Amino acid sequence: MIVLDKKNKVFTLHTQNTTYQMKADQYNVLIHTYYGPRISGGDLSYLVRYADRACAPNPVEAGPDRTYSLNTIPQEYSTCGVGDFRLPSIELELPCGSCSADLRYTGFELRQGKYALEGLPAFRGTDKDAETLVLLLEDTAAQVKVELYYGVFEEYDLITRAVRVVNQGGQTVRLRQCTSLCLDLLRTDLDLITFNGCHLMERSPDRAPLRSGVQGVGSVRGTSSHQHNPFVILCDHNADEDHGFCCGAMLLYSGNFQAQVESSQYSNARLVMGINPHQFCWTLEPGESFTAPEGALVCSPSGFGQMSRQFHRSIREHLIQDPFQGKRRPVLINNWEATYFNFDADKLVNFAKTAAPLGIELLVMDDGWFGKRDDDNSGLGDWTVNQKKLPGGLEALVPRIRELGMSFGIWIEPEMVNEDSQFYREHPDWAFRIPNRTPARGRNQLVLDFSRSDVRAHVYRQIKAVLSSADITYVKWDMNRSLSDVWSAALPARRQGEVFHRYILGVYEMLDQLRRDFPYILIEGCAGGGGRFDAGMLCYTPQIWCSDNTDAIDRLRIQYGTSFGYPISAMGAHVSAVPNEANGRVTPIGTRGVAAMAGTFGYEMDPNKTSPEEKEAIKEQVAFFKEHYDLIQRGDYYRLTDPFQNGPYTAWEHVSPDRREALVSLVSGTIHAAAPFYTLQLKGLDPQLTYQVNGEGIWPGDVLMNAGYPLPVFWNDYQSMQLLLSAI
């Protein structure tokens, strides 16, 4: 709910559990007054106090009043070069050469429904579930207008942010920085949580108290990256899963990003988040505009769990565009870890013959099906079927798979090219390459210039022809290297600072075209595993391969960190063979199944190399997952333990929206002699209901949550168990 106090220029955004407020003050500076637990409202600008601070410049409007300075007040969208020395939200390079921005409030617009962003991912809402507030700011000297967009989803405690900058003058202006959100808090007694890692170990939570100065994360790799994620949390020092203030900030963007927090000299904290200004500079000719990616905020007065569940619901219901909406996605098997490049049509058919009776419904053919592609040194860019491996093409193969009762999917990597390819030999200038430099290679491949429409059109024509040639229902879109040597032959020197962002816009455009041309195809995102796991990609790819590390025990940590911002239904997770290829660990197939059920669920192994006992286990896992699909994929998610604490077990829980069903999953750690007895306290149940556990014992909900459920003593490492609760 948006409440306007037009007389005092106060704007209050109420959600179910939170309140967000800003005000245009006496000098029309838009100040931030409050974000936290829901309150009744009123003008909260009394919380902003003033004093004569040394070396703090005063705007001319303040006259002799030395207590008023942009450097000490909380701003809704921070400026630069005119007296605020903290982190800026925007930086303009003006025709005179100065770099500054001085924004003042000029008006507002109130709309029903949710605003949309052309060419960029954004949460979607209707007149029934969302409202939009637009606040108008202007730098009169620069003749630049800034529009601040706020989308309010009351039920989800979700507030979205977006920014549009318009050059209203007659001269060229260059935009050197344009963040998506700025949040000024009148306190610094907070922790910052970021989600960091590397290839094979993504999104590990890293928590530290705010210190004086600037701290944060970002990426200049052209992707959101394995190393850092465009999702951060500010929280109380004592905040945990169920208690304390926390605020999650998420950027819907898949390219270079930056999230920084500055703890100022007067104990104020400023968070800014948006496109990384590294190698970014956008030219605005007269009348042109620039739109920054969307940001999203969820504040929870009651700990991380509530925040996560609100993000999960928002993403599932208002961001993801799922061709299986309201239906169950198929259980798949991918041939990559089983065969790598060494496969042909008959081998794939034999895969399907064994997998189909186990209840597996989708066969995904991974890398190696196109061009001259027997290893990862050649063929990328030549998106035509390799007739030696697949005689007769997909037109011949797919019906053979369909006859066995399975659907068919393929792997693609449209953004890349090998120099050993017909594509590159014909269009070497279509790959990123700095003039007079030999480009760096990653996985022996170069990056195509997706900022160019002609490059995208050429690639898309090939892929569309392949997808149109047979009954294909799934596409895995991969991207296996970071961007380097970024320079576009299609842009003049003064616009090279636009290439990184135009590249991402090109990726979004092609994904959107693919989704519109093939609305029945399920697209899974991938970037060397989890290198582009962000809300921007989720707008186009309903699920993302969570990590190239398929080891069940490592996945407990990867999926735990990912769950703070992203829903289970978005996490690509498979049961793979052992010893695991990433670390050599051997875990029971039951444990591998339980870990993979904390994601989209599928298999990454050769079914013909499994024992009769393993085949029976797979049949049972698949049947169980299908039976409880809605509970797992659409239920509320509770983290019961933290796997980074190296405790005796890791546990999590799915609870149905009506709280009448729950599934508790647990994986033990390393086992020691003379182990103590453990009791697991559940969450999210209805304390007034009584539950039957695994069809046997009967327990009141309040007992299970407060007294707990007694766990068995496990024998051997990495064992697993699941508890299915049904209200009676």
Buried (B, 14 or more C-beta within 10 A) or exposed (E): EBEEBEEEBBBBBBBEBBBBBBBBBEBBBBBBBBBBEBEEBBBBBEEBEEEEBEEBBBBEEBEEEBEBBBBBBBBBBBBBBBBBBBBBBBBBBBEEEEBBBBBBBBEBEEBEBBBBBEEBBBBBBEEEBBBBBBBBBBBEBBBBBBBBBBBBBBEBBBBBBBBBBBBBBEEBBBBBBBBBBBBBBBEBEBBBBBBBBEBBBBBBBBEEEBEEEBBBBBBBBBBBBBBBBBBBBBBBEEBEBEBBBBBBBBBBBBBBBBBBBBBBBEEBBBBBBBBBBEBBBBBBEEEBEBBBBBBBBBBBBBBBBBBBBBBBBBBBBBBBBBBBEEEEBBBBBBBBBBBBBEBBBEBBBBBBBBBBEBBBBBBBBBBBBBBBBBEBBBBBBBBBBBEEBBEEBBEBBBEBBBEBEBBBBBBBBBBBBBBBBEBBEEBEEBBBBEEEEEBEBBBBBBBBBBBBEEBBEBBBEBBBEBBEEBBBBBBBBBBBBBBBBBBBEBBEEEBBBBBBBBBBBBBBBBBBBBBEEBEEBBBBBBBBBBBBBBBBBBBBBBBBBBBBBBBBBBBBBBBBBBBBBBBBBBBBBBBBBBEBBBEEBEBBBBBBBBBBBBBBBBBBBBBEEBEEEBBEBBBBBBEBBBEBBBBBBBBBBBBBBBBBEEEBBBBBBBBBEEBBBBBBBBBBBEBEEEEEEBEBEBBBBBEEBBBBBEEEEEBBBBBBBEEBBEBEEBEEBBBBBBBBBBBE
